[in-house]
Amino acid sequence: MKSNFALSLSFEGLSLLHRVYDGWHLVGQVALDDADLTSALDRLRVMAKTLEPSGILTKILIPNDQIKYLTLD
């Protein structure tokens, strides 16, 4: 099953992307220092439900510098 949304995390904030026929479309962004972070995130959720009323399947995009890579013998 393919996700229809992606939540991209960064130190600056969160970006919500929606899968479209030729890639991804930016739905909206929320800064982590937003005065009302809860409401801002709720607005993103409402926009997502408007785009996909049948359900939201989301993958999380973690910044590459936040992933620890190891090589094991």
PQR file with spaces between the fields and no chain letter, atoms N, CA, C, O and H, PARSE charges and radii, in Angstrom:
ATOM       1  N    MET     1       0.832   -1.164    0.000 -0.4000 1.5000
ATOM       2  CA   MET     1       0.000    0.000    0.000 -0.0000 2.0000
ATOM       3  C    MET     1       0.891    1.246    0.000  0.5500 1.7000
ATOM       4  O    MET     1       1.791    1.373    0.830 -0.5500 1.4000
ATOM       5  N    LYS     2       0.636    2.147   -0.924 -0.4000 1.5000
ATOM       6  CA   LYS     2       1.417    3.385   -1.018 -0.0000 2.0000
ATOM       7  C    LYS     2       0.812    4.457   -0.130  0.5500 1.7000
ATOM       8  O    LYS     2      -0.407    4.600   -0.037 -0.5500 1.4000
ATOM       9  H    LYS     2      -0.095    2.044   -1.598  0.4000 1.0000
ATOM      10  N    SER     3       1.689    5.202    0.516 -0.4000 1.5000
ATOM      11  CA   SER     3       1.216    6.333    1.317 -0.0000 2.0000
ATOM      12  C    SER     3       0.771    7.455    0.374  0.5500 1.7000
ATOM      13  O    SER     3       1.326    7.638   -0.709 -0.5500 1.4000
ATOM      14  H    SER     3       2.680    5.086    0.440  0.4000 1.0000
ATOM      15  N    ASN     4      -0.238    8.193    0.814 -0.4000 1.5000
ATOM      16  CA   ASN     4      -0.703    9.315   -0.009 -0.0000 2.0000
ATOM      17  C    ASN     4      -0.184   10.657    0.514  0.5500 1.7000
ATOM      18  O    ASN     4      -0.408   11.699   -0.102 -0.5500 1.4000
ATOM      19  H    ASN     4      -0.689    8.045    1.694  0.4000 1.0000
ATOM      20  N    PHE     5       0.514   10.620    1.659 -0.4000 1.5000
ATOM      21  CA   PHE     5       1.119   11.823    2.220 -0.0000 2.0000
ATOM      22  C    PHE     5       2.502   11.499    2.756  0.5500 1.7000
ATOM      23  O    PHE     5       2.814   10.346    3.053 -0.5500 1.4000
ATOM      24  H    PHE     5       0.696    9.774    2.159  0.4000 1.0000
ATOM      25  N    ALA     6       3.318   12.523    2.874 -0.4000 1.5000
ATOM      26  CA   ALA     6       4.629   12.407    3.516 -0.0000 2.0000
ATOM      27  C    ALA     6       4.784   13.604    4.441  0.5500 1.7000
ATOM      28  O    ALA     6       4.488   14.739    4.067 -0.5500 1.4000
ATOM      29  H    ALA     6       3.065   13.459    2.632  0.4000 1.0000
ATOM      30  N    LEU     7       5.253   13.334    5.657 -0.4000 1.5000
ATOM      31  CA   LEU     7       5.526   14.384    6.624 -0.0000 2.0000
ATOM      32  C    LEU     7       7.033   14.517    6.729  0.5500 1.7000
ATOM      33  O    LEU     7       7.712   13.631    7.245 -0.5500 1.4000
ATOM      34  H    LEU     7       5.494   12.412    5.961  0.4000 1.0000
ATOM      35  N    SER     8       7.544   15.623    6.238 -0.4000 1.5000
ATOM      36  CA   SER     8       8.982   15.859    6.215 -0.0000 2.0000
ATOM      37  C    SER     8       9.387   16.651    7.453  0.5500 1.7000
ATOM      38  O    SER     8       8.889   17.751    7.694 -0.5500 1.4000
ATOM      39  H    SER     8       6.992   16.343    5.818  0.4000 1.0000
ATOM      40  N    LEU     9      10.301   16.072    8.234 -0.4000 1.5000
ATOM      41  CA   LEU     9      10.757   16.700    9.473 -0.0000 2.0000
ATOM      42  C    LEU     9      12.077   17.419    9.243  0.5500 1.7000
ATOM      43  O    LEU     9      12.934   16.941    8.499 -0.5500 1.4000
ATOM      44  H    LEU     9      10.706   15.179    8.038  0.4000 1.0000
ATOM      45  N    SER    10      12.233   18.565    9.882 -0.4000 1.5000
ATOM      46  CA   SER    10      13.504   19.287    9.852 -0.0000 2.0000
ATOM      47  C    SER    10      13.627   20.076   11.150  0.5500 1.7000
ATOM      48  O    SER    10      12.683   20.130   11.938 -0.5500 1.4000
ATOM      49  H    SER    10      11.537   18.953   10.486  0.4000 1.0000
ATOM      50  N    PHE    11      14.776   20.682   11.371 -0.4000 1.5000
ATOM      51  CA   PHE    11      14.960   21.497   12.566 -0.0000 2.0000
ATOM      52  C    PHE    11      14.151   22.794   12.497  0.5500 1.7000
ATOM      53  O    PHE    11      13.878   23.407   13.529 -0.5500 1.4000
ATOM      54  H    PHE    11      15.543   20.639   10.730  0.4000 1.0000
ATOM      55  N    GLU    12      13.772   23.209   11.305 -0.4000 1.5000
ATOM      56  CA   GLU    12      12.981   24.422   11.133 -0.0000 2.0000
ATOM      57  C    GLU    12      11.493   24.170   11.317  0.5500 1.7000
ATOM      58  O    GLU    12      10.767   25.048   11.783 -0.5500 1.4000
ATOM      59  H    GLU    12      13.994   22.710   10.467  0.4000 1.0000
ATOM      60  N    GLY    13      11.028   22.965   10.949 -0.4000 1.5000
ATOM      61  CA   GLY    13       9.600   22.685   11.057 -0.0000 2.0000
ATOM      62  C    GLY    13       9.196   21.418   10.342  0.5500 1.7000
ATOM      63  O    GLY    13      10.008   20.528   10.089 -0.5500 1.4000
ATOM      64  H    GLY    13      11.617   22.252   10.570  0.4000 1.0000
ATOM      65  N    LEU    14       7.907   21.364   10.022 -0.4000 1.5000
ATOM      66  CA   LEU    14       7.311   20.205    9.374 -0.0000 2.0000
ATOM      67  C    LEU    14       6.694   20.636    8.050  0.5500 1.7000
ATOM      68  O    LEU    14       6.107   21.713    7.948 -0.5500 1.4000
ATOM      69  H    LEU    14       7.247   22.087   10.227  0.4000 1.0000
ATOM      70  N    SER    15       6.831   19.794    7.053 -0.4000 1.5000
ATOM      71  CA   SER    15       6.199   20.038    5.756 -0.0000 2.0000
ATOM      72  C    SER    15       5.340   18.833    5.423  0.5500 1.7000
ATOM      73  O    SER    15       5.779   17.691    5.558 -0.5500 1.4000
ATOM      74  H    SER    15       7.308   18.919    7.136  0.4000 1.0000
ATOM      75  N    LEU    16       4.115   19.089    4.988 -0.4000 1.5000
ATOM      76  CA   LEU    16       3.223   18.011    4.581 -0.0000 2.0000
ATOM      77  C    LEU    16       3.151   17.995    3.065  0.5500 1.7000
ATOM      78  O    LEU    16       2.845   19.005    2.431 -0.5500 1.4000
ATOM      79  H    LEU    16       3.759   20.016    4.878  0.4000 1.0000
ATOM      80  N    LEU    17       3.438   16.831    2.494 -0.4000 1.5000
ATOM      81  CA   LEU    17       3.425   16.651    1.043 -0.0000 2.0000
ATOM      82  C    LEU    17       2.332   15.664    0.673  0.5500 1.7000
ATOM      83  O    LEU    17       2.077   14.709    1.407 -0.5500 1.4000
ATOM      84  H    LEU    17       3.686   16.011    3.009  0.4000 1.0000
ATOM      85  N    HIS    18       1.689   15.891   -0.462 -0.4000 1.5000
ATOM      86  CA   HIS    18       0.630   15.012   -0.959 -0.0000 2.0000
ATOM      87  C    HIS    18       1.102   14.368   -2.261  0.5500 1.7000
ATOM      88  O    HIS    18       1.612   15.043   -3.155 -0.5500 1.4000
ATOM      89  H    HIS    18       1.896   16.666   -1.058  0.4000 1.0000
ATOM      90  N    ARG    19       0.922   13.048   -2.351 -0.4000 1.5000
ATOM      91  CA   ARG    19       1.322   12.336   -3.573 -0.0000 2.0000
ATOM      92  C    ARG    19       0.353   12.695   -4.706  0.5500 1.7000
ATOM      93  O    ARG    19      -0.864   12.591   -4.555 -0.5500 1.4000
ATOM      94  H    ARG    19       0.507   12.499   -1.625  0.4000 1.0000
ATOM      95  N    VAL    20       0.916   13.118   -5.840 -0.4000 1.5000
ATOM      96  CA   VAL    20       0.139   13.405   -7.043 -0.0000 2.0000
ATOM      97  C    VAL    20       0.706   12.556   -8.182  0.5500 1.7000
ATOM      98  O    VAL    20       1.726   11.888   -8.013 -0.5500 1.4000
ATOM      99  H    VAL    20       1.905   13.203   -5.963  0.4000 1.0000
ATOM     100  N    TYR    21       0.056   12.582   -9.323 -0.4000 1.5000
ATOM     101  CA   TYR    21       0.419   11.685  -10.422 -0.0000 2.0000
ATOM     102  C    TYR    21       1.874   11.801  -10.867  0.5500 1.7000
ATOM     103  O    TYR    21       2.446   10.818  -11.338 -0.5500 1.4000
ATOM     104  H    TYR    21      -0.773   13.125   -9.460  0.4000 1.0000
ATOM     105  N    ASP    22       2.484   12.972  -10.730 -0.4000 1.5000
ATOM     106  CA   ASP    22       3.860   13.145  -11.213 -0.0000 2.0000
ATOM     107  C    ASP    22       4.861   13.434  -10.092  0.5500 1.7000
ATOM     108  O    ASP    22       5.946   13.951  -10.357 -0.5500 1.4000
ATOM     109  H    ASP    22       2.019   13.771  -10.348  0.4000 1.0000
ATOM     110  N    GLY    23       4.512   13.108   -8.849 -0.4000 1.5000
ATOM     111  CA   GLY    23       5.450   13.339   -7.745 -0.0000 2.0000
ATOM     112  C    GLY    23       4.741   13.734   -6.465  0.5500 1.7000
ATOM     113  O    GLY    23       3.787   13.082   -6.040 -0.5500 1.4000
ATOM     114  H    GLY    23       3.631   12.687   -8.634  0.4000 1.0000
ATOM     115  N    TRP    24       5.219   14.812   -5.854 -0.4000 1.5000
ATOM     116  CA   TRP    24       4.689   15.278   -4.581 -0.0000 2.0000
ATOM     117  C    TRP    24       4.344   16.758   -4.669  0.5500 1.7000
ATOM     118  O    TRP    24       5.057   17.536   -5.303 -0.5500 1.4000
ATOM     119  H    TRP    24       5.994   15.341   -6.199  0.4000 1.0000
ATOM     120  N    HIS    25       3.250   17.135   -4.030 -0.4000 1.5000
ATOM     121  CA   HIS    25       2.793   18.525   -3.978 -0.0000 2.0000
ATOM     122  C    HIS    25       2.833   18.988   -2.524  0.5500 1.7000
ATOM     123  O    HIS    25       2.343   18.289   -1.637 -0.5500 1.4000
ATOM     124  H    HIS    25       2.671   16.503   -3.515  0.4000 1.0000
ATOM     125  N    LEU    26       3.414   20.161   -2.276 -0.4000 1.5000
ATOM     126  CA   LEU    26       3.476   20.708   -0.931 -0.0000 2.0000
ATOM     127  C    LEU    26       2.092   21.191   -0.505  0.5500 1.7000
ATOM     128  O    LEU    26       1.503   22.060   -1.149 -0.5500 1.4000
ATOM     129  H    LEU    26       3.812   20.728   -2.997  0.4000 1.0000
ATOM     130  N    VAL    27       1.583   20.623    0.578 -0.4000 1.5000
ATOM     131  CA   VAL    27       0.281   21.023    1.118 -0.0000 2.0000
ATOM     132  C    VAL    27       0.448   22.224    2.040  0.5500 1.7000
ATOM     133  O    VAL    27      -0.324   23.181    1.971 -0.5500 1.4000
ATOM     134  H    VAL    27       2.062   19.917    1.101  0.4000 1.0000
ATOM     135  N    GLY    28       1.463   22.169    2.904 -0.4000 1.5000
ATOM     136  CA   GLY    28       1.695   23.272    3.823 -0.0000 2.0000
ATOM     137  C    GLY    28       2.899   23.013    4.704  0.5500 1.7000
ATOM     138  O    GLY    28       3.445   21.910    4.732 -0.5500 1.4000
ATOM     139  H    GLY    28       2.089   21.391    2.960  0.4000 1.0000
ATOM     140  N    GLN    29       3.305   24.051    5.423 -0.4000 1.5000
ATOM     141  CA   GLN    29       4.455   23.963    6.318 -0.0000 2.0000
ATOM     142  C    GLN    29       4.102   24.592    7.659  0.5500 1.7000
ATOM     143  O    GLN    29       3.286   25.510    7.740 -0.5500 1.4000
ATOM     144  H    GLN    29       2.862   24.947    5.400  0.4000 1.0000
ATOM     145  N    VAL    30       4.734   24.076    8.706 -0.4000 1.5000
ATOM     146  CA   VAL    30       4.546   24.607   10.054 -0.0000 2.0000
ATOM     147  C    VAL    30       5.916   24.759   10.692  0.5500 1.7000
ATOM     148  O    VAL    30       6.705   23.814   10.716 -0.5500 1.4000
ATOM     149  H    VAL    30       5.396   23.329    8.640  0.4000 1.0000
ATOM     150  N    ALA    31       6.197   25.943   11.205 -0.4000 1.5000
ATOM     151  CA   ALA    31       7.460   26.185   11.903 -0.0000 2.0000
ATOM     152  C    ALA    31       7.374   25.613   13.313  0.5500 1.7000
ATOM     153  O    ALA    31       6.318   25.660   13.942 -0.5500 1.4000
ATOM     154  H    ALA    31       5.556   26.711   11.185  0.4000 1.0000
ATOM     155  N    LEU    32       8.477   25.077   13.804 -0.4000 1.5000
ATOM     156  CA   LEU    32       8.489   24.510   15.147 -0.0000 2.0000
ATOM     157  C    LEU    32       8.302   25.568   16.223  0.5500 1.7000
ATOM     158  O    LEU    32       7.854   25.264   17.329 -0.5500 1.4000
ATOM     159  H    LEU    32       9.336   25.039   13.293  0.4000 1.0000
ATOM     160  N    ASP    33       8.644   26.811   15.902 -0.4000 1.5000
ATOM     161  CA   ASP    33       8.481   27.882   16.889 -0.0000 2.0000
ATOM     162  C    ASP    33       7.157   28.631   16.718  0.5500 1.7000
ATOM     163  O    ASP    33       6.996   29.730   17.248 -0.5500 1.4000
ATOM     164  H    ASP    33       9.008   27.058   15.004  0.4000 1.0000
ATOM     165  N    ASP    34       6.210   28.041   15.981 -0.4000 1.5000
ATOM     166  CA   ASP    34       4.888   28.636   15.804 -0.0000 2.0000
ATOM     167  C    ASP    34       4.248   28.860   17.173  0.5500 1.7000
ATOM     168  O    ASP    34       4.287   27.974   18.028 -0.5500 1.4000
ATOM     169  H    ASP    34       6.341   27.148   15.551  0.4000 1.0000
ATOM     170  N    ALA    35       3.663   30.034   17.384 -0.4000 1.5000
ATOM     171  CA   ALA    35       3.062   30.374   18.680 -0.0000 2.0000
ATOM     172  C    ALA    35       1.941   29.410   19.059  0.5500 1.7000
ATOM     173  O    ALA    35       1.740   29.132   20.241 -0.5500 1.4000
ATOM     174  H    ALA    35       3.631   30.753   16.690  0.4000 1.0000
ATOM     175  N    ASP    36       1.210   28.900   18.069 -0.4000 1.5000
ATOM     176  CA   ASP    36       0.135   27.944   18.331 -0.0000 2.0000
ATOM     177  C    ASP    36       0.363   26.703   17.468  0.5500 1.7000
ATOM     178  O    ASP    36      -0.363   26.455   16.506 -0.5500 1.4000
ATOM     179  H    ASP    36       1.374   29.126   17.108  0.4000 1.0000
ATOM     180  N    LEU    37       1.377   25.940   17.830 -0.4000 1.5000
ATOM     181  CA   LEU    37       1.792   24.774   17.052 -0.0000 2.0000
ATOM     182  C    LEU    37       0.660   23.762   16.895  0.5500 1.7000
ATOM     183  O    LEU    37       0.478   23.194   15.818 -0.5500 1.4000
ATOM     184  H    LEU    37       1.967   26.141   18.612  0.4000 1.0000
ATOM     185  N    THR    38      -0.090   23.538   17.954 -0.4000 1.5000
ATOM     186  CA   THR    38      -1.183   22.565   17.903 -0.0000 2.0000
ATOM     187  C    THR    38      -2.210   22.937   16.847  0.5500 1.7000
ATOM     188  O    THR    38      -2.626   22.082   16.065 -0.5500 1.4000
ATOM     189  H    THR    38       0.058   23.999   18.828  0.4000 1.0000
ATOM     190  N    SER    39      -2.621   24.185   16.809 -0.4000 1.5000
ATOM     191  CA   SER    39      -3.605   24.633   15.809 -0.0000 2.0000
ATOM     192  C    SER    39      -3.041   24.571   14.400  0.5500 1.7000
ATOM     193  O    SER    39      -3.745   24.201   13.461 -0.5500 1.4000
ATOM     194  H    SER    39      -2.283   24.880   17.443  0.4000 1.0000
ATOM     195  N    ALA    40      -1.777   24.930   14.253 -0.4000 1.5000
ATOM     196  CA   ALA    40      -1.146   24.890   12.928 -0.0000 2.0000
ATOM     197  C    ALA    40      -1.094   23.462   12.402  0.5500 1.7000
ATOM     198  O    ALA    40      -1.356   23.225   11.223 -0.5500 1.4000
ATOM     199  H    ALA    40      -1.205   25.230   15.017  0.4000 1.0000
ATOM     200  N    LEU    41      -0.756   22.509   13.269 -0.4000 1.5000
ATOM     201  CA   LEU    41      -0.726   21.107   12.849 -0.0000 2.0000
ATOM     202  C    LEU    41      -2.127   20.601   12.548  0.5500 1.7000
ATOM     203  O    LEU    41      -2.315   19.805   11.629 -0.5500 1.4000
ATOM     204  H    LEU    41      -0.542   22.702   14.227  0.4000 1.0000
ATOM     205  N    ASP    42      -3.105   21.053   13.309 -0.4000 1.5000
ATOM     206  CA   ASP    42      -4.486   20.658   13.056 -0.0000 2.0000
ATOM     207  C    ASP    42      -4.955   21.165   11.700  0.5500 1.7000
ATOM     208  O    ASP    42      -5.691   20.471   10.999 -0.5500 1.4000
ATOM     209  H    ASP    42      -2.952   21.700   14.056  0.4000 1.0000
ATOM     210  N    ARG    43      -4.534   22.370   11.324 -0.4000 1.5000
ATOM     211  CA   ARG    43      -4.895   22.892    9.996 -0.0000 2.0000
ATOM     212  C    ARG    43      -4.318   22.013    8.890  0.5500 1.7000
ATOM     213  O    ARG    43      -4.982   21.774    7.881 -0.5500 1.4000
ATOM     214  H    ARG    43      -3.936   22.934   11.894  0.4000 1.0000
ATOM     215  N    LEU    44      -3.079   21.528    9.069 -0.4000 1.5000
ATOM     216  CA   LEU    44      -2.493   20.614    8.080 -0.0000 2.0000
ATOM     217  C    LEU    44      -3.311   19.332    7.985  0.5500 1.7000
ATOM     218  O    LEU    44      -3.547   18.819    6.891 -0.5500 1.4000
ATOM     219  H    LEU    44      -2.540   21.723    9.888  0.4000 1.0000
ATOM     220  N    ARG    45      -3.748   18.812    9.146 -0.4000 1.5000
ATOM     221  CA   ARG    45      -4.546   17.590    9.156 -0.0000 2.0000
ATOM     222  C    ARG    45      -5.873   17.802    8.428  0.5500 1.7000
ATOM     223  O    ARG    45      -6.312   16.936    7.671 -0.5500 1.4000
ATOM     224  H    ARG    45      -3.557   19.229   10.035  0.4000 1.0000
ATOM     225  N    VAL    46      -6.509   18.943    8.654 -0.4000 1.5000
ATOM     226  CA   VAL    46      -7.774   19.247    7.983 -0.0000 2.0000
ATOM     227  C    VAL    46      -7.565   19.346    6.469  0.5500 1.7000
ATOM     228  O    VAL    46      -8.385   18.846    5.698 -0.5500 1.4000
ATOM     229  H    VAL    46      -6.152   19.647    9.269  0.4000 1.0000
ATOM     230  N    MET    47      -6.479   19.983    6.042 -0.4000 1.5000
ATOM     231  CA   MET    47      -6.177   20.071    4.609 -0.0000 2.0000
ATOM     232  C    MET    47      -5.973   18.679    4.017  0.5500 1.7000
ATOM     233  O    MET    47      -6.433   18.399    2.910 -0.5500 1.4000
ATOM     234  H    MET    47      -5.813   20.388    6.668  0.4000 1.0000
ATOM     235  N    ALA    48      -5.283   17.806    4.756 -0.4000 1.5000
ATOM     236  CA   ALA    48      -5.048   16.442    4.282 -0.0000 2.0000
ATOM     237  C    ALA    48      -6.364   15.683    4.148  0.5500 1.7000
ATOM     238  O    ALA    48      -6.573   14.980    3.159 -0.5500 1.4000
ATOM     239  H    ALA    48      -4.909   18.034    5.655  0.4000 1.0000
ATOM     240  N    LYS    49      -7.252   15.815    5.130 -0.4000 1.5000
ATOM     241  CA   LYS    49      -8.550   15.130    5.062 -0.0000 2.0000
ATOM     242  C    LYS    49      -9.388   15.657    3.905  0.5500 1.7000
ATOM     243  O    LYS    49     -10.166   14.907    3.315 -0.5500 1.4000
ATOM     244  H    LYS    49      -7.082   16.386    5.933  0.4000 1.0000
ATOM     245  N    THR    50      -9.239   16.936    3.575 -0.4000 1.5000
ATOM     246  CA   THR    50      -9.957   17.515    2.440 -0.0000 2.0000
ATOM     247  C    THR    50      -9.451   16.911    1.130  0.5500 1.7000
ATOM     248  O    THR    50     -10.236   16.621    0.227 -0.5500 1.4000
ATOM     249  H    THR    50      -8.607   17.545    4.055  0.4000 1.0000
ATOM     250  N    LEU    51      -8.132   16.726    1.037 -0.4000 1.5000
ATOM     251  CA   LEU    51      -7.550   16.157   -0.180 -0.0000 2.0000
ATOM     252  C    LEU    51      -7.840   14.671   -0.318  0.5500 1.7000
ATOM     253  O    LEU    51      -8.020   14.177   -1.431 -0.5500 1.4000
ATOM     254  H    LEU    51      -7.495   16.961    1.770  0.4000 1.0000
ATOM     255  N    GLU    52      -7.886   13.954    0.795 -0.4000 1.5000
ATOM     256  CA   GLU    52      -8.086   12.495    0.786 -0.0000 2.0000
ATOM     257  C    GLU    52      -9.120   12.121    1.847  0.5500 1.7000
ATOM     258  O    GLU    52      -8.756   11.631    2.916 -0.5500 1.4000
ATOM     259  H    GLU    52      -7.739   14.355    1.700  0.4000 1.0000
ATOM     260  N    PRO    53     -10.405   12.347    1.564 -0.5600 1.5000
ATOM     261  CA   PRO    53     -11.429   12.050    2.567  0.2800 2.0000
ATOM     262  C    PRO    53     -11.530   10.562    2.921  0.5500 1.7000
ATOM     263  O    PRO    53     -12.064   10.215    3.974 -0.5500 1.4000
ATOM     264  N    SER    54     -11.031    9.693    2.064 -0.4000 1.5000
ATOM     265  CA   SER    54     -11.118    8.254    2.325 -0.0000 2.0000
ATOM     266  C    SER    54     -10.081    7.760    3.328  0.5500 1.7000
ATOM     267  O    SER    54     -10.181    6.631    3.810 -0.5500 1.4000
ATOM     268  H    SER    54     -10.597    9.975    1.208  0.4000 1.0000
ATOM     269  N    GLY    55      -9.097    8.580    3.647 -0.4000 1.5000
ATOM     270  CA   GLY    55      -8.102    8.181    4.640 -0.0000 2.0000
ATOM     271  C    GLY    55      -6.735    8.774    4.361  0.5500 1.7000
ATOM     272  O    GLY    55      -6.404    9.127    3.229 -0.5500 1.4000
ATOM     273  H    GLY    55      -9.017    9.497    3.256  0.4000 1.0000
ATOM     274  N    ILE    56      -5.955    8.871    5.416 -0.4000 1.5000
ATOM     275  CA   ILE    56      -4.616    9.452    5.324 -0.0000 2.0000
ATOM     276  C    ILE    56      -3.590    8.381    5.675  0.5500 1.7000
ATOM     277  O    ILE    56      -3.565    7.879    6.798 -0.5500 1.4000
ATOM     278  H    ILE    56      -6.224    8.584    6.336  0.4000 1.0000
ATOM     279  N    LEU    57      -2.749    8.036    4.710 -0.4000 1.5000
ATOM     280  CA   LEU    57      -1.621    7.130    4.929 -0.0000 2.0000
ATOM     281  C    LEU    57      -0.357    7.962    4.764  0.5500 1.7000
ATOM     282  O    LEU    57      -0.097    8.509    3.692 -0.5500 1.4000
ATOM     283  H    LEU    57      -2.769    8.444    3.797  0.4000 1.0000
ATOM     284  N    THR    58       0.420    8.052    5.827 -0.4000 1.5000
ATOM     285  CA   THR    58       1.551    8.973    5.829 -0.0000 2.0000
ATOM     286  C    THR    58       2.866    8.264    6.078  0.5500 1.7000
ATOM     287  O    THR    58       2.954    7.363    6.912 -0.5500 1.4000
ATOM     288  H    THR    58       0.208    7.607    6.698  0.4000 1.0000
ATOM     289  N    LYS    59       3.888    8.683    5.343 -0.4000 1.5000
ATOM     290  CA   LYS    59       5.233    8.244    5.677 -0.0000 2.0000
ATOM     291  C    LYS    59       5.985    9.439    6.245  0.5500 1.7000
ATOM     292  O    LYS    59       5.678   10.589    5.932 -0.5500 1.4000
ATOM     293  H    LYS    59       3.816    9.415    4.665  0.4000 1.0000
ATOM     294  N    ILE    60       6.971    9.150    7.081 -0.4000 1.5000
ATOM     295  CA   ILE    60       7.753   10.186    7.738 -0.0000 2.0000
ATOM     296  C    ILE    60       9.114   10.286    7.047  0.5500 1.7000
ATOM     297  O    ILE    60       9.785    9.275    6.838 -0.5500 1.4000
ATOM     298  H    ILE    60       7.220    8.215    7.335  0.4000 1.0000
ATOM     299  N    LEU    61       9.510   11.490    6.701 -0.4000 1.5000
ATOM     300  CA   LEU    61      10.819   11.736    6.096 -0.0000 2.0000
ATOM     301  C    LEU    61      11.716   12.364    7.158  0.5500 1.7000
ATOM     302  O    LEU    61      11.473   13.483    7.609 -0.5500 1.4000
ATOM     303  H    LEU    61       8.965   12.311    6.871  0.4000 1.0000
ATOM     304  N    ILE    62      12.748   11.633    7.548 -0.4000 1.5000
ATOM     305  CA   ILE    62      13.678   12.081    8.583 -0.0000 2.0000
ATOM     306  C    ILE    62      14.910   12.667    7.892  0.5500 1.7000
ATOM     307  O    ILE    62      15.402   12.096    6.919 -0.5500 1.4000
ATOM     308  H    ILE    62      12.946   10.724    7.181  0.4000 1.0000
ATOM     309  N    PRO    63      15.412   13.801    8.388 -0.5600 1.5000
ATOM     310  CA   PRO    63      16.620   14.383    7.786  0.2800 2.0000
ATOM     311  C    PRO    63      17.778   13.383    7.820  0.5500 1.7000
ATOM     312  O    PRO    63      17.996   12.695    8.818 -0.5500 1.4000
ATOM     313  N    ASN    64      18.497   13.321    6.732 -0.4000 1.5000
ATOM     314  CA   ASN    64      19.606   12.361    6.605 -0.0000 2.0000
ATOM     315  C    ASN    64      20.647   12.517    7.717  0.5500 1.7000
ATOM     316  O    ASN    64      21.239   11.531    8.157 -0.5500 1.4000
ATOM     317  H    ASN    64      18.319   13.879    5.922  0.4000 1.0000
ATOM     318  N    ASP    65      20.870   13.749    8.167 -0.4000 1.5000
ATOM     319  CA   ASP    65      21.878   13.952    9.210 -0.0000 2.0000
ATOM     320  C    ASP    65      21.392   13.499   10.591  0.5500 1.7000
ATOM     321  O    ASP    65      22.154   13.543   11.557 -0.5500 1.4000
ATOM     322  H    ASP    65      20.390   14.550    7.809  0.4000 1.0000
ATOM     323  N    GLN    66      20.155   13.074   10.691 -0.4000 1.5000
ATOM     324  CA   GLN    66      19.619   12.562   11.946 -0.0000 2.0000
ATOM     325  C    GLN    66      19.573   11.034   11.990  0.5500 1.7000
ATOM     326  O    GLN    66      19.060   10.452   12.946 -0.5500 1.4000
ATOM     327  H    GLN    66      19.536   13.039    9.906  0.4000 1.0000
ATOM     328  N    ILE    67      20.105   10.396   10.966 -0.4000 1.5000
ATOM     329  CA   ILE    67      20.142    8.941   10.891 -0.0000 2.0000
ATOM     330  C    ILE    67      21.584    8.488   11.107  0.5500 1.7000
ATOM     331  O    ILE    67      22.509    8.989   10.468 -0.5500 1.4000
ATOM     332  H    ILE    67      20.522   10.869   10.189  0.4000 1.0000
ATOM     333  N    LYS    68      21.755    7.549   12.002 -0.4000 1.5000
ATOM     334  CA   LYS    68      23.107    7.026   12.265 -0.0000 2.0000
ATOM     335  C    LYS    68      23.301    5.779   11.404  0.5500 1.7000
ATOM     336  O    LYS    68      22.548    4.810   11.506 -0.5500 1.4000
ATOM     337  H    LYS    68      21.004    7.142   12.521  0.4000 1.0000
ATOM     338  N    TYR    69      24.308    5.825   10.570 -0.4000 1.5000
ATOM     339  CA   TYR    69      24.638    4.707    9.693 -0.0000 2.0000
ATOM     340  C    TYR    69      25.831    3.948   10.274  0.5500 1.7000
ATOM     341  O    TYR    69      26.820    4.561   10.678 -0.5500 1.4000
ATOM     342  H    TYR    69      24.920    6.612   10.486  0.4000 1.0000
ATOM     343  N    LEU    70      25.744    2.649   10.317 -0.4000 1.5000
ATOM     344  CA   LEU    70      26.812    1.806   10.818 -0.0000 2.0000
ATOM     345  C    LEU    70      27.182    0.769    9.768  0.5500 1.7000
ATOM     346  O    LEU    70      26.343    0.329    8.982 -0.5500 1.4000
ATOM     347  H    LEU    70      24.941    2.151    9.988  0.4000 1.0000
ATOM     348  N    THR    71      28.448    0.389    9.771 -0.4000 1.5000
ATOM     349  CA   THR    71      28.905   -0.718    8.937 -0.0000 2.0000
ATOM     350  C    THR    71      29.354   -1.824    9.869  0.5500 1.7000
ATOM     351  O    THR    71      30.218   -1.628   10.724 -0.5500 1.4000
ATOM     352  H    THR    71      29.130    0.746   10.410  0.4000 1.0000
ATOM     353  N    LEU    72      28.760   -2.980    9.691 -0.4000 1.5000
ATOM     354  CA   LEU    72      29.094   -4.118   10.528 -0.0000 2.0000
ATOM     355  C    LEU    72      29.772   -5.187    9.698  0.5500 1.7000
ATOM     356  O    LEU    72      29.402   -5.426    8.548 -0.5500 1.4000
ATOM     357  H    LEU    72      28.059   -3.140    8.997  0.4000 1.0000
ATOM     358  N    ASP    73      30.771   -5.829   10.291 -0.4000 1.5000
ATOM     359  CA   ASP    73      31.445   -6.948    9.596 -0.0000 2.0000
ATOM     360  C    ASP    73      30.609   -8.202    9.703  0.5500 1.7000
ATOM     361  O    ASP    73      30.999   -9.250    9.188 -0.5500 1.4000
ATOM     362  H    ASP    73      31.071   -5.634   11.225  0.4000 1.0000
